[in-house]
Structures are given as C-alpha cells and as structure tokens.
Amino acid sequence: MSGDPAARLRAEVKAMKLDWLVEEREARALSPLPVPPAGLLARYERLYTGAISDVLREHRLMDQALPHRIQPLRAETRCAAGFAFTVKSQPHTLLTGEMPLRSAMLEAMGEGDFVLWDCSGAEDSTAWGGVMTAAAKARGVRGAAIDGGARDIRQILDADFPLFCRFRHPNAALGRAMISHYQVPLRIGGVLVHPGDIVVGDMDGVIIVPRALALPVLERAEAILGLERDIFGWIEQGDSVAEISAKGGYF
C-alpha cells in the first residue's frame, strides 16, 4: 500500500473517519430541483440580493454573500441568476496543459450557469476577458463572479454581460496563472460554494443560495417583496410608523 498514494489516502480517510468530509467536499450529487430550472432562475432575477440575504438569515445562514471586494463591473448591473459553475486557478509560470484544460472547462459550461472563479489571490494577471465573455455567453452562461481580475472591459460592457470581479488589469493569465480544477467546491471568503448552487448578483453584490433551499428561499423572498411593496405604499399614503408597524411593516 505504501507505493499507492490513492490507497494510502483512502486508508487515512477511513482511519480518521473523514468519509463525511469527502462526501461533502468531493462527491455531492446535484439534488433535483422541484421546479423547471429556467423558471426558477427567471423568478430569482425578479428579486434582489438584500431580500435573499434576509431570508437566508432566517435559515441561520449568515455568511452567504461573497466578499465585498468582488464588485459589479457596471454600476447599474441588472440582477442575474444562475447555477454555480466553479473554477479554481492559481499563480503559475507553466503553460503546458493550460489551453486544453481551459477548452474542456468552456465546453463543460452550459445553459443557465453562473461562473464562480477563485484565483487563489493572483494579482498580476486576469482570469476573465472579452473572448471568455463571448464564449461563455454563447453557451448560455448568465454571469460570472471572479475573485481576481478582468480585462477587455469595453468588450465585456458592450456584450452586456453581468460580471463581478476584484480588479482590472491588462495582463492575461497564460504564463502567469493556471487552471487547476473546475466544478469542485470552492471557498470564497467565508462562503462554501458547491457546483449547482444558486448564484444571484446585482448592484449590491453576489449571494449564494444552497441548492437544497432554492425553492423555499425563493418563495419566502417573493413574499418579502410583496410586503415591501405594501410598506412603500403605506409610507406614500402618509401612514405613521406605528400604523405601518401594526400592519406588519418594518423599517
């Protein structure tokens, strides 16, 4: 067994009782959605991230928003929702193997995906640009959130593609960074993201809804939006704070 790294790892996992962790981080199957995916995403895009955050708090999930360093490229970014397609890269000087892996990654993207990319702190290059935007959009990708850099900003803006990123920089990744994995769980800030989770981004930032909670969070957030419409109406008609509170309103 000592000559077989995979067998040694399996033995260590068993000895340390880590099967649950392997399942959580590496082997989680996509849970089925109770409603058609396209309709689910369309309904999420009629919400906003603040309402979703409030509902996640009701589920005792306090840290589902990506770090504030990841900002929308366009100030007036429309709300976009999709299913998490995760990518991991890291600073690297090698080039061999990068382009085949990048091509395979793009081929794996599909209708309704929302790319989440962890750049492992790289600051001298970008993970996303104009060509990547065109290729992803052509495959039906709804948006991207990059914990790293982007370039070709004019091309991305002209494509009207919802992009969230940490910084802008002219350097491309090739020869400076390399993709290591895709469609694996990521931790970005304090948020653990699994492929297939619901991603929603707007002018306030990006938030992650665990796939298993996709419908209950959606329905509760829709109810909150209905109540907020009532609250704004009560304010406009001149109701007092006490009157609004008595009717179930809040501030």
ABEGO torsion letter per residue (X at the ends): XAABAAAAAAAAAAAAGAAAAAAAAAABBBBBBABBAAAAAAAAAABBAAAAAAAAAAAGBABABBBAABBBABAABBBBBBBBBBBBBBBBABABGAAAAAAAAAAABBBGBBBBBBAGGBAABBABBAAAAAAAAAAGBAEBBBBEBBBGAAAAAAAGBBBBBABBBABBABGABBBABBGBBBBBEABBBBBGBBBBBBAAEBBBBBAAAAAAAAAAAAAAAAAAAAAAAAAAAGBBAAAAAAAGBBX
